[in-house]
Amino acid sequence: MKRFPMTLQLACILFIVMVIPVSILTWYSSEQSLRNSEREIAESSLAELVASRRLNESALNSLSQDTVRLSATGTFDRIRPFPTYEALSADYGNISRAMAIMRELTNLNRRAEGVASSFFYLEGSDYVVSTDRSITTLSRYEPMDWLEDALEEQRGIEGIWYPRKLESGASVVSYVLPLSRLSTTTRGTIVVNLRESQLEDYLSSSNEANTNYALIDSQNTIISHADKSLLMNDADVLPFFAALKEKVSVDGYSFGEADGDRVLYAWTNSDALGWTHLSTYSVQELLTRTHTQQRGIIVLTVIVIFIGAFATLFLAAWFSKPARELVRTLTLRGYLGVPGQNEFAFLETAFRRMQGEEAKLHELLRERERDARSLTVQRLLRGETDEAASYVFPYTHLLVVAISIDGYRGYSIKHNSETRSYHRHLLSVYCDNLFEDGLIGQFLYRGDGCFTLVLNDSREESKERCDEIHQYIERIREKAAELLEHTVTIGVSRRAKRTTSIPDLAAEALEAVKKRMIAGSGGIHYSREEENREMKYMYPDWSERRILNFLGAGDLDKIDAELDRIAEDIRGADYISHDNILFIYNQLVGVTIKHLQETDSRAARTVAGRGSVYSTIASLDTLNDLQAYIHDFYAGIVEAMKPANEESQSHADRIMNYLREHYCEDVVFEDMAKEIGISYSYMRKIVYEMNGSSLIDSLNKLRIEKAKQLLMENERTITEIAAAVGYENARSFNRFFHKYEGMAPSAYKTQYRTS
């Protein structure tokens, strides 16, 4: 940027700072004034339209009531005996009776303004008594076929208003009232024709801005309009009516565009008649005074800005003097070597260079400090000494927290290495910023889904302090479950006062994590001093022999009962180590495999096809997982030991067996069909004919049934159960559980407890 006077730049800045708020304030006040004026005028116009509608309703209601009263007087009973014009005109007395009816109709016309004519038609007769053509035959009067269409809209005994055109071309709204059976036995219809021009008088507005009006009945027919060519047409030809039909309010208004001008549409609906009254106003005409006020405000604003321009120039010169002197001095000394720039550019370059150097220095220091702390913690965990230990852990008391991802094999299958690395970073950042003054935490990933958190506490051990640390650990567990989308089990060591004890504390914490084998996943376990003492080692020899006997008999139920008895003994032991539990199940598997190799080569091949059984057992975290795996292990052996003629199962049985074996996995139905040996479409047909539902419904129902069993055990959380039955998260599990059971899993669990 070439040299540009700093004073002028500062003047421009001050000017803009002044102009923008003033302009915004002027614009805002003008807009608010315009908006408020529009709202007030619109409400006033709507009130005027509502008043016109009520006047119209009152006049029409008065006319209809007069007609009803006339129908109840018995006047029309006089001509009931004369169904033909010939019979009526045969005697002067008969004609007198008809003339009396005509006089009553004439009096009815005089009671209301704008009535064009009225007539009475005796049902089944060939004549009418009218005020415009006296007593005449139907052939000489207007056609009566429109009466049927009008009476189709009648509800109850009340009359109906029906818009139409007379033979003369005049538009009228006819009030059609059949005589009621409640007041007379005479069958006939009274028709009163009200001129459309009378409705126009009711709707006309004294407001010069009113540009148009329309009256529309319940059948969307235009009854009255300034443009007479639109009368009796469908109201959809009106530009705003299509949008008006979507409005839910009885009365209202809206602004729109018509022929390039802004217009106001006001409408009101008549509950009594079912008619819609619509008026159109020119907004430009309505807001003439408001626009005049706006122009005055704008002129005043321009004057204020013009005066302010001179004031800002003076202030800019006064404020910029110290900065200009500073830049001039630095430029003479050749500072930064940036000649040819003005004062602002010079200072900006200097500050940017300083900020960049400062940011690089801080980032380098943070990286060095983080690496040094991690290296120190790693060396201490390996049992090595480090001179920086006193700097990393300045307080007296130490304890180690081990965080292990439950079911790490499933977690690692679900997430790729980049996602897992990102999860570890998020959890590390959270732990680094969690603790308050007086408590330091150093977070480190140890591999295989295990994290180590070394806590350095400045306070002595007490119940209150232990509770505080426990709350921190609970927060870490909840946050880890949220970030990893997987539960974690946490083990906490005892306290120590020397950094050389950190390896032993880490081992204690990892040992405490192993308590989830019996307690279940997602818990927090503390190491106890008495746990270090040598405990009794157990192995159920009798169960081993009984399982082999049941296996020979092919009795899977008794094998399951014996496995449950082993699990009960394990849970009932005062203390049993994690290694002891793995030894029990490894030994059972080893003895079984050896027995099969000696007795049943086909079943032994089935076991060999399962992969590394021992590795799978070692990777399982809880006793429930072990039980489920061992059950599947023995179920596969029993199935393989069946005679050859039982191996030929139907396709339906093989499909359901596949779903039962793999329900907790991400089942790909196309791959499933290939493994069974049939096409995917044929497999879907088999399942639908067998269960009456789709493949995905059958799989979900099976998962929900398994989940109900786990909920009854009351040992796992909802998240753990969701993962155990094959759902990616608790939200999907809750949705499908509610779909098939009609309640949430937590509600089902509570109901089972109370029942």
Secondary structure as UniProt FT lines:
FT   HELIX           6..71
FT   TURN            72..74
FT   HELIX           75..79
FT   TURN            80..81
FT   HELIX           85..88
FT   TURN            89..90
FT   HELIX           92..111
FT   TURN            113..114
FT   STRAND          115..122
FT   TURN            123..124
FT   STRAND          127..130
FT   STRAND          135..137
FT   HELIX           138..140
FT   HELIX           146..151
FT   TURN            152..153
FT   TURN            156..157
FT   STRAND          160..165
FT   TURN            167..168
FT   STRAND          171..178
FT   TURN            181..183
FT   STRAND          188..195
FT   HELIX           196..203
FT   TURN            208..209
FT   STRAND          210..216
FT   TURN            218..219
FT   STRAND          221..225
FT   HELIX           228..230
FT   TURN            231..232
FT   HELIX           235..237
FT   TURN            239..240
FT   HELIX           241..244
FT   TURN            245..246
FT   STRAND          251..258
FT   TURN            259..260
FT   STRAND          261..269
FT   TURN            271..273
FT   STRAND          276..282
FT   HELIX           283..286
FT   HELIX           288..332
FT   TURN            333..334
FT   TURN            336..337
FT   TURN            339..340
FT   HELIX           343..381
FT   TURN            382..383
FT   TURN            387..388
FT   HELIX           389..392
FT   STRAND          397..405
FT   TURN            406..407
FT   HELIX           408..414
FT   HELIX           417..432
FT   TURN            433..434
FT   TURN            437..438
FT   STRAND          439..447
FT   TURN            448..449
FT   STRAND          450..457
FT   HELIX           463..484
FT   STRAND          488..492
FT   HELIX           499..501
FT   HELIX           502..513
FT   TURN            514..515
FT   HELIX           516..519
FT   TURN            521..522
FT   STRAND          524..526
FT   HELIX           529..532
FT   HELIX           541..553
FT   HELIX           556..572
FT   HELIX           578..599
FT   HELIX           601..608
FT   TURN            609..610
FT   HELIX           613..619
FT   HELIX           623..640
FT   HELIX           644..646
FT   HELIX           651..662
FT   TURN            663..664
FT   HELIX           669..676
FT   HELIX           680..691
FT   HELIX           695..713
FT   HELIX           718..724
FT   TURN            725..726
FT   HELIX           730..741
FT   HELIX           745..754
//
